[in-house]
Amino acid sequence: MIRAAIALLAVLAALPLFGLPEYFLHLGIATMLSAVACTGWAMMGRFGLVSFGHGAFIGIAAYTMALLWNYAGLTPWIGLPAGVALGMAAAALLAYPCFRLRVVGHYFALVTLAAGEIVRILIVALRNITGGSLGMTPRLSPDNALAAMQLGKHGFWWLAVLVWAFALLTWWWIDRSMSARALTAISEDEDAAASIGIRVTREKMMITLISAGFAALGGALGAQYRLYLNPESLAGIGISLQIVFGALAGGMYSMLGPTVGAAFTIALEETLRVSFGTAFIGAAPLVYGVLLVLFILFLPRGIVGWFERRR
């Protein structure tokens, strides 16, 4: 799998040099940034930590970066890590009490679901600052596009490739670490894992913070690329469900599974946009929900997992 990832990385890095049309550049950027968020979710999801609140971390990171740029003039190159750090801090505040109080399974998923909705409602409520449900646009700076992280499609393509490669490298590192074995034991039986010396809370906190950080990174970069922020697409259940669907559809137990799932999700999103337009606004969440159930029932290991079993 690592060889396939390296080969795919090399191909993606070279594609813009061959005059790829801008529409396909756009789809590729959206797919890679979505893959970063899906890979982040799968890092904790494969160990039984199911979260429906990753939209909260994305919303915090994206709006922090945009607000620092619009109101303080702080470059997104600094605002992005600051936003990701705040997203990870929010994940720590949410996860630590849950892990200490042994809130697991469906209850943990419900807590994270509530957190995502709280962040979405907060963004809407602070409409004088965030633009509310109408959204906001980062201030354009054509004279200093590099400092404003307004790189155009070619610049964002290589940035997305770099961030995506970093996410895969982190997955590979975790997969070969002792933490992966510890988290596997924890997912089977927390009491038994603790009895053999595994620090359950520390291991779960570590993977949760890494997961939240990558989700925040991919989501915030996606908002910066589109130069538009909206609470419905950056916080709450909508974006969280899309991330979960991408990770499960591709296969959250494989390094490239979330990337395949992200590509499938973006292709599905474009198909629905072209097919329905504005005639059926709720088409995407409805289709994601139905397909999510079908994948759980018939392809529990996702598309990549199905091919691996066939092979």
C-alpha positions in Angstrom: 0.0 0.0 0.0 2.9 2.4 0.7 4.3 1.9 -2.8 0.9 2.6 -4.3 0.7 5.8 -2.2 4.2 7.0 -3.3 3.3 6.3 -7.0 0.0 8.1 -6.7 1.8 11.0 -5.0 4.3 11.3 -7.8 1.6 11.2 -10.5 -0.4 13.9 -8.7 2.6 16.2 -8.2 3.3 16.0 -11.9 -0.2 16.4 -13.3 -0.4 20.2 -13.5 2.7 20.2 -15.7 0.7 18.5 -18.5 -1.9 21.3 -18.8 -4.7 19.7 -16.8 -8.0 21.7 -17.4 -8.9 24.0 -14.5 -12.1 22.1 -13.7 -10.2 18.9 -13.1 -7.6 20.8 -11.1 -10.5 22.1 -8.9 -11.9 18.6 -8.5 -8.4 17.3 -7.6 -7.8 20.0 -5.0 -11.2 19.4 -3.4 -10.6 15.7 -3.3 -7.2 15.8 -1.8 -8.2 18.3 0.9 -11.3 16.3 1.7 -9.1 13.2 1.8 -7.0 14.9 4.5 -10.0 15.3 6.7 -11.3 11.8 6.0 -7.9 10.3 6.7 -7.9 12.2 10.0 -11.3 10.9 11.0 -10.3 7.3 10.1 -7.3 7.5 12.3 -9.6 7.4 15.3 -12.6 5.8 13.7 -10.8 2.5 13.0 -10.1 2.1 16.7 -13.8 2.4 17.6 -13.8 6.1 18.5 -16.8 7.2 16.3 -17.2 11.0 16.1 -19.9 13.0 14.4 -18.4 16.3 15.5 -15.4 16.8 13.3 -17.3 19.7 11.7 -16.8 21.6 14.9 -13.0 21.4 14.6 -13.1 22.4 11.0 -15.4 25.4 11.7 -13.2 26.6 14.5 -10.0 26.4 12.4 -11.5 27.9 9.3 -13.2 30.8 11.0 -10.2 31.5 13.2 -7.9 31.8 10.2 -10.4 34.0 8.2 -11.2 36.3 11.2 -7.5 36.8 12.0 -6.9 37.8 8.4 -9.9 40.0 7.9 -9.8 41.8 11.3 -6.2 41.6 12.4 -4.4 41.4 9.1 -2.6 38.2 10.3 -1.5 36.1 7.3 -3.3 32.8 6.9 0.1 31.1 7.0 0.0 31.9 10.7 -3.7 31.9 11.1 -4.0 28.4 9.8 -1.8 26.7 12.4 -3.4 28.9 15.1 -6.9 27.8 13.9 -5.8 24.1 13.9 -4.4 24.5 17.4 -7.7 25.9 18.6 -9.5 23.1 16.9 -7.3 20.6 18.7 -7.8 22.4 22.0 -11.6 22.2 21.5 -11.2 18.4 20.8 -9.2 18.1 24.0 -11.8 19.9 26.1 -14.5 17.7 24.6 -12.7 14.3 24.7 -10.9 14.4 28.0 -14.0 14.4 30.3 -15.6 11.8 28.1 -12.5 9.5 28.3 -12.1 10.0 32.1 -15.8 9.3 32.7 -15.8 6.3 30.3 -18.3 7.8 27.9 -17.9 5.4 25.0 -19.7 4.0 22.0 -23.0 5.6 21.0 -22.8 8.1 23.9 -19.5 9.4 22.7 -20.9 9.8 19.2 -23.8 11.7 20.5 -21.6 14.1 22.6 -19.5 14.9 19.5 -22.7 15.4 17.4 -23.9 18.0 19.9 -20.5 19.7 19.8 -20.7 20.2 16.1 -24.1 21.7 16.3 -23.1 24.0 19.1 -20.2 25.4 17.0 -22.5 25.9 14.0 -25.1 27.7 16.1 -22.4 29.9 17.7 -21.1 30.9 14.2 -24.7 31.8 13.2 -25.3 33.7 16.4 -22.2 35.8 16.0 -23.4 37.2 12.7 -21.9 40.6 13.2 -18.5 39.1 13.2 -18.8 35.9 11.2 -21.5 36.9 8.7 -23.9 34.3 10.2 -25.8 32.0 7.9 -24.9 34.3 4.9 -21.2 33.3 5.3 -18.1 35.4 4.9 -15.4 35.9 2.4 -11.7 36.4 3.3 -10.4 39.7 2.2 -8.8 39.6 -1.2 -5.2 40.8 -1.6 -4.2 40.6 -5.3 -1.0 42.7 -4.6 0.2 40.2 -2.0 -1.4 36.9 -3.0 1.3 34.7 -1.5 1.0 36.3 2.0 -2.8 36.0 1.8 -2.5 32.3 0.8 -4.5 33.1 -2.4 -2.4 30.9 -4.6 -4.7 30.1 -7.5 -5.4 26.5 -8.6 -1.9 25.5 -9.5 -0.4 26.7 -6.2 -3.2 25.1 -4.2 -2.8 21.9 -6.1 0.8 21.4 -4.9 -0.1 22.6 -1.4 -2.9 20.1 -1.3 -0.5 17.3 -2.5 2.0 18.2 0.3 -0.7 18.2 3.0 -2.2 15.0 1.7 1.2 13.3 1.7 1.8 14.5 5.3 -1.5 12.9 6.3 -0.6 9.6 4.7 2.9 9.7 6.3 1.3 10.2 9.7 -1.1 7.3 9.1 1.9 5.1 8.2 3.8 6.2 11.3 0.8 5.5 13.6 0.2 2.1 11.9 3.7 1.0 12.8 3.8 2.4 16.3 3.1 0.7 19.6 0.2 3.1 20.0 -1.7 1.3 17.2 -1.4 -1.9 19.2 -2.5 -0.2 22.4 -5.5 1.4 20.7 -6.5 -1.9 19.2 -6.4 -3.5 22.6 -8.4 -0.6 24.1 -11.0 -0.9 21.4 -11.4 -4.6 22.4 -11.6 -4.1 26.1 -10.5 -1.0 28.1 -10.3 -2.8 31.4 -8.1 -5.5 30.1 -5.9 -3.0 28.3 -5.5 -1.0 31.5 -4.7 -4.1 33.5 -1.6 -4.7 31.4 -0.2 -1.2 31.8 -1.7 0.7 28.8 -2.5 4.3 29.6 -6.0 4.3 28.1 -6.9 8.0 28.4 -3.5 9.1 27.1 -3.6 6.9 24.1 -7.2 7.9 23.2 -6.4 11.6 23.7 -3.4 11.3 21.4 -5.3 9.8 18.5 -8.2 12.1 19.0 -6.0 15.2 18.9 -4.2 14.0 15.8 -7.5 13.2 14.1 -9.1 16.6 15.0 -5.9 18.4 13.8 -6.0 16.8 10.3 -9.7 17.4 10.0 -9.2 21.0 10.9 -6.3 21.3 8.5 -8.1 19.9 5.5 -11.3 21.8 6.2 -9.6 25.1 6.8 -7.5 24.8 3.6 -10.6 23.9 1.7 -12.3 27.1 2.9 -9.3 29.2 2.1 -9.2 27.6 -1.4 -12.8 28.5 -2.1 -12.5 31.9 -0.4 -15.9 31.5 1.2 -16.9 30.3 4.6 -20.4 29.2 5.6 -21.5 27.5 8.8 -23.6 24.9 7.0 -20.6 23.7 5.0 -17.9 24.1 7.7 -19.6 23.1 10.9 -22.4 20.9 12.2 -23.8 17.6 11.1 -23.6 18.2 7.3 -19.8 18.3 6.9 -19.3 15.8 9.7 -21.5 13.3 7.9 -19.7 13.9 4.7 -16.3 13.1 6.4 -17.7 9.9 8.0 -19.2 8.8 4.7 -16.0 9.3 2.8 -13.9 7.4 5.4 -16.4 4.5 5.6 -17.1 4.4 1.8 -13.4 4.1 0.9 -12.4 2.0 3.8 -11.1 3.3 7.1 -8.8 0.4 7.8 -6.6 1.1 4.7 -4.2 3.9 4.2 -5.6 4.9 0.8 -9.2 4.0 1.8 -10.2 7.5 3.0 -8.7 9.0 -0.2 -10.7 6.7 -2.4 -13.8 7.6 -0.3 -13.1 11.3 -0.7 -12.8 10.9 -4.5 -16.1 9.0 -4.5 -17.8 11.7 -2.3 -16.6 14.5 -4.5 -17.7 12.7 -7.7 -21.1 12.0 -6.1 -21.4 15.6 -5.0 -20.7 16.9 -8.5 -23.1 14.5 -10.0 -25.9 15.6 -7.6 -25.1 19.2 -8.3 -25.4 18.8 -12.0 -28.4 16.5 -11.8 -30.5 18.5 -9.3 -29.0 22.0 -9.1 -31.2 24.0 -6.7 -34.3 21.9 -7.4 -33.5 19.5 -4.5 -31.4 21.3 -1.9 -31.4 18.4 0.6 -30.3 15.8 -2.0 -26.7 15.5 -0.9 -27.3 14.8 2.8 -30.2 12.4 2.0 -28.0 10.4 -0.5 -25.0 10.4 1.9 -27.2 9.0 4.7 -28.8 6.3 2.6 -25.4 5.2 1.1 -23.8 5.3 4.5 -26.3 2.7 5.8 -25.8 0.6 2.7 -22.0 0.7 3.0 -22.2 -0.3 6.7 -24.5 -3.2 5.9 -22.9 -4.6 2.7 -19.4 -3.1 2.5 -18.3 -2.6 6.1 -14.6 -2.4 5.1 -15.3 0.0 2.2 -14.3 0.0 -1.4 -10.6 -0.6 -0.8 -11.3 -3.3 1.7 -13.6 -5.1 -0.8 -10.9 -5.1 -3.4 -8.3 -6.3 -0.9 -10.5 -9.2 0.0 -11.2 -10.1 -3.6 -7.4 -10.0 -4.3 
